[in-house]
Amino acid sequence: MPIIPRANVNVDSQAADEDTAFDKTLAVANTAEPLVAVPGGKKGRTVSLVNEGPGKAFISFDSVATLADVELAEGDAYSESRLEVTTSVSFIGELGGTPRLRGVLWSGA
């Protein structure tokens, strides 16, 4: 199932004029890794992603992901708007897991 960014996405009153697509598999089990970085001088405003597995994934905004963060079961999709992410989104898999996450981060001023 491809995730395709749409032009002119309405993100309430916040401008999100740059999309950053990502497709990343956790390289090392039990280790948090950056998923997507916010482009310089902007803030991440909206994120949409899907966990293709294997296993659960946990995501965090502007910090290193832990097993206590936002949990996504294998096959689940997640979308969040009205964000103000300044650095990056990170992720980690459940113990021993190396999930693949795909999606897009929309950023703006």
OpenMM code with the backbone's topology and positions (N, CA, C; nanometers):
from openmm import Vec3, app, unit

residues = "MET PRO ILE ILE PRO ARG ALA ASN VAL ASN VAL ASP SER GLN ALA ALA ASP GLU ASP THR ALA PHE ASP LYS THR LEU ALA VAL ALA ASN THR ALA GLU PRO LEU VAL ALA VAL PRO GLY GLY LYS LYS GLY ARG THR VAL SER LEU VAL ASN GLU GLY PRO GLY LYS ALA PHE ILE SER PHE ASP SER VAL ALA THR LEU ALA ASP VAL GLU LEU ALA GLU GLY ASP ALA TYR SER GLU SER ARG LEU GLU VAL THR THR SER VAL SER PHE ILE GLY GLU LEU GLY GLY THR PRO ARG LEU ARG GLY VAL LEU TRP SER GLY ALA".split()
positions = [
    Vec3(0.0842, -0.1169, 0.0000),
    Vec3(0.0000, 0.0000, 0.0000),
    Vec3(0.0890, 0.1236, 0.0000),
    Vec3(0.1007, 0.1948, -0.1120),
    Vec3(0.1875, 0.3124, -0.1162),
    Vec3(0.1264, 0.4303, -0.0424),
    Vec3(0.2108, 0.5106, 0.0174),
    Vec3(0.1683, 0.6351, 0.0812),
    Vec3(0.2160, 0.7474, -0.0086),
    Vec3(0.1232, 0.8231, -0.0634),
    Vec3(0.1570, 0.9271, -0.1597),
    Vec3(0.1194, 1.0628, -0.1018),
    Vec3(0.2188, 1.1543, -0.0858),
    Vec3(0.1873, 1.2881, -0.0351),
    Vec3(0.0950, 1.3611, -0.1323),
    Vec3(-0.0039, 1.4315, -0.0799),
    Vec3(-0.0943, 1.5097, -0.1626),
    Vec3(-0.0569, 1.6562, -0.1530),
    Vec3(-0.0610, 1.7249, -0.2634),
    Vec3(-0.0321, 1.8686, -0.2649),
    Vec3(-0.1457, 1.9433, -0.1966),
    Vec3(-0.1130, 2.0578, -0.1389),
    Vec3(-0.2115, 2.1468, -0.0784),
    Vec3(-0.2927, 2.0806, 0.0322),
    Vec3(-0.2289, 2.0004, 0.1150),
    Vec3(-0.2971, 1.9387, 0.2276),
    Vec3(-0.3292, 2.0464, 0.3297),
    Vec3(-0.4533, 2.0536, 0.3746),
    Vec3(-0.4936, 2.1537, 0.4734),
    Vec3(-0.4568, 2.1043, 0.6121),
    Vec3(-0.3671, 2.1732, 0.6768),
    Vec3(-0.3234, 2.1368, 0.8117),
    Vec3(-0.3710, 2.2479, 0.9051),
    Vec3(-0.5015, 2.2587, 0.9172),
    Vec3(-0.5639, 2.3650, 0.9940),
    Vec3(-0.5058, 2.4988, 0.9506),
    Vec3(-0.4635, 2.5823, 1.0447),
    Vec3(-0.4113, 2.7137, 1.0079),
    Vec3(-0.2597, 2.7138, 0.9969),
    Vec3(-0.1958, 2.6015, 1.0231),
    Vec3(-0.0510, 2.5956, 1.0185),
    Vec3(-0.0042, 2.5592, 0.8787),
    Vec3(0.0933, 2.6344, 0.8272),
    Vec3(0.1456, 2.6082, 0.6939),
    Vec3(0.2392, 2.4882, 0.6969),
    Vec3(0.2152, 2.3937, 0.6103),
    Vec3(0.3033, 2.2779, 0.5943),
    Vec3(0.3348, 2.2701, 0.4459),
    Vec3(0.4462, 2.3287, 0.4062),
    Vec3(0.4767, 2.3429, 0.2647),
    Vec3(0.5863, 2.2498, 0.2141),
    Vec3(0.6377, 2.1621, 0.2990),
    Vec3(0.7425, 2.0701, 0.2561),
    Vec3(0.7128, 1.9306, 0.3082),
    Vec3(0.7161, 1.8323, 0.2177),
    Vec3(0.6925, 1.6949, 0.2608),
    Vec3(0.8231, 1.6168, 0.2539),
    Vec3(0.8439, 1.5310, 0.3533),
    Vec3(0.9614, 1.4452, 0.3595),
    Vec3(0.9128, 1.3016, 0.3748),
    Vec3(0.9229, 1.2251, 0.2671),
    Vec3(0.8819, 1.0852, 0.2717),
    Vec3(0.9919, 1.0029, 0.3378),
    Vec3(0.9533, 0.8946, 0.4047),
    Vec3(1.0515, 0.8066, 0.4668),
    Vec3(1.0065, 0.6623, 0.4539),
    Vec3(1.1027, 0.5731, 0.4491),
    Vec3(1.0813, 0.4287, 0.4412),
    Vec3(1.2032, 0.3681, 0.5084),
    Vec3(1.1879, 0.3287, 0.6346),
    Vec3(1.3046, 0.2867, 0.7112),
    Vec3(1.2742, 0.1598, 0.7901),
    Vec3(1.3701, 0.0682, 0.7870),
    Vec3(1.3650, -0.0526, 0.8679),
    Vec3(1.4660, -0.0368, 0.9802),
    Vec3(1.4246, -0.0679, 1.1014),
    Vec3(1.5159, -0.0599, 1.2154),
    Vec3(1.6352, -0.1501, 1.1884),
    Vec3(1.7543, -0.0950, 1.1915),
    Vec3(1.8751, -0.1700, 1.1554),
    Vec3(1.9222, -0.2619, 1.2669),
    Vec3(1.9108, -0.2166, 1.3925),
    Vec3(1.9613, -0.2930, 1.5058),
    Vec3(1.8482, -0.3113, 1.6070),
    Vec3(1.8125, -0.4359, 1.6343),
    Vec3(1.7058, -0.4637, 1.7309),
    Vec3(1.7401, -0.4036, 1.8668),
    Vec3(1.6378, -0.3595, 1.9387),
    Vec3(1.6507, -0.3036, 2.0742),
    Vec3(1.7278, -0.1721, 2.0790),
    Vec3(1.7398, -0.1040, 1.9651),
    Vec3(1.8103, 0.0235, 1.9599),
    Vec3(1.7210, 0.1266, 1.8918),
    Vec3(1.7014, 0.2416, 1.9561),
    Vec3(1.6229, 0.3487, 1.8950),
    Vec3(1.7045, 0.4140, 1.7845),
    Vec3(1.6355, 0.4496, 1.6766),
    Vec3(1.7001, 0.5144, 1.5629),
    Vec3(1.6131, 0.6295, 1.5146),
    Vec3(1.6747, 0.7309, 1.4515),
    Vec3(1.5949, 0.8370, 1.3903),
    Vec3(1.5122, 0.7792, 1.2751),
    Vec3(1.3885, 0.8220, 1.2647),
    Vec3(1.3008, 0.7787, 1.1565),
    Vec3(1.3016, 0.8824, 1.0449),
    Vec3(1.2819, 1.0081, 1.0821),
    Vec3(1.2815, 1.1173, 0.9850),
    Vec3(1.3234, 1.2454, 1.0572),
    Vec3(1.4053, 1.3256, 0.9911),
    Vec3(1.4503, 1.4536, 1.0473),
    Vec3(1.3647, 1.5668, 0.9925),
    Vec3(1.3409, 1.6661, 1.0754),
    Vec3(1.2681, 1.7855, 1.0340),
    Vec3(1.3647, 1.8721, 0.9534),
    Vec3(1.3226, 1.9196, 0.8353),
    Vec3(1.4105, 2.0060, 0.7565),
    Vec3(1.4520, 2.1308, 0.8354),
    Vec3(1.5747, 2.1755, 0.8155),
    Vec3(1.6280, 2.2909, 0.8886),
    Vec3(1.5408, 2.4146, 0.8785),
    Vec3(1.5241, 2.4821, 0.9904),
    Vec3(1.4477, 2.6060, 0.9951),
    Vec3(1.2971, 2.5880, 0.9929),
    Vec3(1.2500, 2.4647, 0.9992),
    Vec3(1.1058, 2.4389, 0.9952),
    Vec3(1.0644, 2.3584, 1.1176),
    Vec3(0.9346, 2.3358, 1.1294),
    Vec3(0.8795, 2.2507, 1.2345),
    Vec3(0.7950, 2.1429, 1.1687),
    Vec3(0.8081, 2.0199, 1.2190),
    Vec3(0.7223, 1.9122, 1.1712),
    Vec3(0.5807, 1.9384, 1.2184),
    Vec3(0.4869, 1.9478, 1.1259),
    Vec3(0.3489, 1.9837, 1.1600),
    Vec3(0.2530, 1.8653, 1.1562),
    Vec3(0.2727, 1.7729, 1.0629),
    Vec3(0.1831, 1.6582, 1.0476),
    Vec3(0.2655, 1.5368, 1.0086),
    Vec3(0.2317, 1.4215, 1.0649),
    Vec3(0.2982, 1.2973, 1.0267),
    Vec3(0.1918, 1.1911, 1.0016),
    Vec3(0.2134, 1.1113, 0.8981),
    Vec3(0.1294, 0.9959, 0.8681),
    Vec3(0.2235, 0.8807, 0.8391),
    Vec3(0.1992, 0.7651, 0.9030),
    Vec3(0.2894, 0.6520, 0.8824),
    Vec3(0.2173, 0.5205, 0.9030),
    Vec3(0.2816, 0.4137, 0.8579),
    Vec3(0.2289, 0.2785, 0.8754),
    Vec3(0.3427, 0.1884, 0.9206),
    Vec3(0.3116, 0.0969, 1.0131),
    Vec3(0.4091, -0.0007, 1.0610),
    Vec3(0.3876, -0.1294, 0.9813),
    Vec3(0.4830, -0.1642, 0.8981),
    Vec3(0.4725, -0.2850, 0.8164),
    Vec3(0.5284, -0.4082, 0.8868),
    Vec3(0.5811, -0.3892, 1.0089),
    Vec3(0.6312, -0.5024, 1.0855),
    Vec3(0.7670, -0.5485, 1.0385),
    Vec3(0.8159, -0.6517, 1.0931),
    Vec3(0.7489, -0.7417, 1.1860),
    Vec3(0.7431, -0.6853, 1.3277),
    Vec3(0.6336, -0.7111, 1.3948),
    Vec3(0.6170, -0.6722, 1.5347),
    Vec3(0.5761, -0.5284, 1.5565),
    Vec3(0.5673, -0.4923, 1.6831),
    Vec3(0.5279, -0.3578, 1.7247),
    Vec3(0.6420, -0.2594, 1.7054),
    Vec3(0.6029, -0.1326, 1.6877),
    Vec3(0.6991, -0.0230, 1.6823),
    Vec3(0.6519, 0.0837, 1.7800),
    Vec3(0.7447, 0.1606, 1.8325),
    Vec3(0.7158, 0.2694, 1.9251),
    Vec3(0.7815, 0.3941, 1.8689),
    Vec3(0.7067, 0.5060, 1.8615),
    Vec3(0.7609, 0.6286, 1.8049),
    Vec3(0.7605, 0.7407, 1.9075),
    Vec3(0.8556, 0.8332, 1.8892),
    Vec3(0.8687, 0.9470, 1.9790),
    Vec3(0.9045, 1.0714, 1.8984),
    Vec3(0.8587, 1.1854, 1.9447),
    Vec3(0.8849, 1.3128, 1.8787),
    Vec3(0.9845, 1.3935, 1.9605),
    Vec3(1.0913, 1.4418, 1.8958),
    Vec3(1.1932, 1.5260, 1.9598),
    Vec3(1.2645, 1.4590, 2.0767),
    Vec3(1.2684, 1.3266, 2.0801),
    Vec3(1.3429, 1.2554, 2.1839),
    Vec3(1.3729, 1.1142, 2.1347),
    Vec3(1.4539, 1.0432, 2.2101),
    Vec3(1.4887, 0.9055, 2.1750),
    Vec3(1.3724, 0.8143, 2.2135),
    Vec3(1.3264, 0.7338, 2.1190),
    Vec3(1.2119, 0.6458, 2.1426),
    Vec3(1.2438, 0.5382, 2.2463),
    Vec3(1.1419, 0.5052, 2.3256),
    Vec3(1.1512, 0.3972, 2.4238),
    Vec3(1.0281, 0.3085, 2.4081),
    Vec3(1.0251, 0.1983, 2.4802),
    Vec3(0.9104, 0.1075, 2.4741),
    Vec3(0.7882, 0.1621, 2.5473),
    Vec3(0.7984, 0.2829, 2.6019),
    Vec3(0.6863, 0.3466, 2.6705),
    Vec3(0.6207, 0.4557, 2.5842),
    Vec3(0.6680, 0.4747, 2.4606),
    Vec3(0.6154, 0.5804, 2.3737),
    Vec3(0.4952, 0.5311, 2.2931),
    Vec3(0.4526, 0.6097, 2.1942),
    Vec3(0.3359, 0.5775, 2.1128),
    Vec3(0.3565, 0.4413, 2.0469),
    Vec3(0.2647, 0.3486, 2.0746),
    Vec3(0.2773, 0.2106, 2.0279),
    Vec3(0.1960, 0.1880, 1.9013),
    Vec3(0.2588, 0.1220, 1.8033),
    Vec3(0.1911, 0.0854, 1.6794),
    Vec3(0.2068, -0.0643, 1.6569),
    Vec3(0.0971, -0.1357, 1.6528),
    Vec3(0.1025, -0.2783, 1.6228),
    Vec3(0.1351, -0.2969, 1.4749),
    Vec3(0.1847, -0.4136, 1.4408),
    Vec3(0.2140, -0.4442, 1.3010),
    Vec3(0.0873, -0.4267, 1.2181),
    Vec3(0.0979, -0.3518, 1.1091),
    Vec3(-0.0163, -0.3257, 1.0218),
    Vec3(-0.0944, -0.2006, 1.0564),
    Vec3(-0.0676, -0.1393, 1.1717),
    Vec3(-0.1390, -0.0178, 1.2118),
    Vec3(-0.0846, 0.1049, 1.1406),
    Vec3(-0.1743, 0.1996, 1.1154),
    Vec3(-0.1374, 0.3297, 1.0605),
    Vec3(-0.1567, 0.4348, 1.1701),
    Vec3(-0.0835, 0.5449, 1.1597),
    Vec3(-0.0898, 0.6515, 1.2597),
    Vec3(-0.0806, 0.7849, 1.1884),
    Vec3(-0.1601, 0.8804, 1.2302),
    Vec3(-0.1560, 1.0148, 1.1742),
    Vec3(-0.1756, 1.1144, 1.2877),
    Vec3(-0.0977, 1.2193, 1.2852),
    Vec3(-0.1066, 1.3219, 1.3896),
    Vec3(-0.0832, 1.4578, 1.3252),
    Vec3(-0.1653, 1.5550, 1.3603),
    Vec3(-0.1467, 1.6909, 1.3101),
    Vec3(-0.1349, 1.7861, 1.4292),
    Vec3(-0.1141, 1.9112, 1.3989),
    Vec3(-0.0935, 2.0147, 1.5010),
    Vec3(0.0314, 1.9882, 1.5836),
    Vec3(0.1327, 1.9320, 1.5206),
    Vec3(0.2597, 1.9058, 1.5882),
    Vec3(0.3504, 2.0279, 1.5808),
    Vec3(0.4511, 2.0300, 1.6650),
    Vec3(0.5589, 2.1282, 1.6579),
    Vec3(0.6894, 2.0566, 1.6858),
    Vec3(0.7197, 1.9575, 1.6027),
    Vec3(0.8424, 1.8797, 1.6162),
    Vec3(0.9566, 1.9639, 1.5608),
    Vec3(1.0636, 1.9804, 1.6385),
    Vec3(1.1723, 2.0677, 1.5946),
    Vec3(1.2963, 1.9928, 1.5457),
    Vec3(1.3144, 1.8669, 1.5857),
    Vec3(1.4365, 1.7961, 1.5461),
    Vec3(1.4086, 1.6714, 1.4628),
    Vec3(1.3415, 1.5724, 1.5213),
    Vec3(1.3202, 1.4474, 1.4485),
    Vec3(1.2116, 1.3625, 1.5137),
    Vec3(1.1759, 1.2574, 1.4418),
    Vec3(1.0889, 1.1521, 1.4936),
    Vec3(1.1783, 1.0290, 1.5014),
    Vec3(1.1754, 0.9571, 1.6149),
    Vec3(1.2569, 0.8371, 1.6295),
    Vec3(1.1664, 0.7169, 1.6552),
    Vec3(1.2234, 0.5965, 1.6391),
    Vec3(1.1445, 0.4763, 1.6614),
    Vec3(1.2317, 0.3624, 1.7126),
    Vec3(1.1644, 0.2660, 1.7738),
    Vec3(1.2289, 0.1447, 1.8244),
    Vec3(1.1280, 0.0317, 1.8083),
    Vec3(1.1755, -0.0905, 1.7949),
    Vec3(1.0865, -0.2056, 1.7830),
    Vec3(1.0690, -0.2727, 1.9179),
    Vec3(0.9638, -0.3584, 1.9258),
    Vec3(0.9483, -0.4366, 2.0482),
    Vec3(1.0728, -0.5224, 2.0637),
    Vec3(1.0949, -0.5764, 2.1804),
    Vec3(1.2181, -0.6493, 2.2086),
    Vec3(1.2504, -0.7501, 2.0990),
    Vec3(1.3659, -0.7322, 2.0376),
    Vec3(1.4118, -0.8215, 1.9324),
    Vec3(1.3571, -0.7915, 1.7946),
    Vec3(1.2641, -0.6963, 1.7825),
    Vec3(1.2008, -0.6669, 1.6545),
    Vec3(1.2734, -0.5610, 1.5738),
    Vec3(1.2600, -0.5706, 1.4428),
    Vec3(1.3165, -0.4705, 1.3520),
    Vec3(1.2089, -0.4284, 1.2515),
    Vec3(1.1093, -0.3510, 1.2950),
    Vec3(0.9988, -0.3137, 1.2073),
    Vec3(1.0397, -0.2151, 1.0979),
    Vec3(0.9582, -0.2139, 0.9937),
    Vec3(0.9738, -0.1193, 0.8833),
    Vec3(0.8598, -0.0189, 0.8930),
    Vec3(0.8935, 0.1114, 0.8933),
    Vec3(0.7931, 0.2173, 0.8961),
    Vec3(0.8057, 0.3008, 0.7703),
    Vec3(0.6904, 0.3303, 0.7103),
    Vec3(0.6860, 0.4163, 0.5920),
    Vec3(0.5851, 0.5261, 0.6152),
    Vec3(0.6126, 0.6426, 0.5576),
    Vec3(0.5175, 0.7514, 0.5704),
    Vec3(0.5717, 0.8823, 0.5185),
    Vec3(0.5116, 0.9904, 0.5682),
    Vec3(0.5508, 1.1235, 0.5259),
    Vec3(0.5368, 1.2205, 0.6437),
    Vec3(0.6302, 1.3145, 0.6522),
    Vec3(0.6263, 1.4225, 0.7503),
    Vec3(0.6094, 1.5526, 0.6729),
    Vec3(0.5051, 1.6278, 0.7046),
    Vec3(0.4853, 1.7582, 0.6451),
    Vec3(0.5381, 1.8636, 0.7400),
    Vec3(0.6184, 1.9563, 0.6876),
    Vec3(0.6816, 2.0584, 0.7712),
    Vec3(0.6513, 2.1971, 0.7171),
    Vec3(0.6599, 2.2958, 0.8060),
    Vec3(0.6387, 2.4341, 0.7674),
    Vec3(0.6983, 2.5272, 0.8701),
    Vec3(0.6770, 2.6545, 0.8469),
    Vec3(0.7318, 2.7581, 0.9340),
    Vec3(0.6708, 2.7548, 1.0720),
] * unit.nanometer
topology = app.Topology()
chain = topology.addChain("A")
for resn in residues:
    res = topology.addResidue(resn, chain)
    for name in ("N", "CA", "C"):
        topology.addAtom(name, app.Element.getBySymbol(name[0]), res)
